[in-house]
Amino acid sequence: MDWSRCALVEVVPGKVSGRPIIKGTRIFAETIEQYSARGATVEEIREDFPSLSEEAILRMVEYVKAQEASAA
């Protein structure tokens, strides 16, 4: 997935091998993509990643769904 246009994602050379992460965390962006693919709710994601706000999770899931829709 192309994370370059998601404002919540950053790539920091030397941080977690330069993989896309959610800004200010060490959580891989693709982790939210995987949770979304299996149909996890915002509450389920928040349980596993309490440092993420509900708003951030919603925005990430929306981004994932928009990317999937444009690829179809």
Summary of the structure (lengths in Angstrom):
residues: 72
radius of gyration: 11.7
end to end distance: 12.9
largest distance: 33.5
contacts: 172
relative contact order: 0.17
helix: 51%
strand: 7%
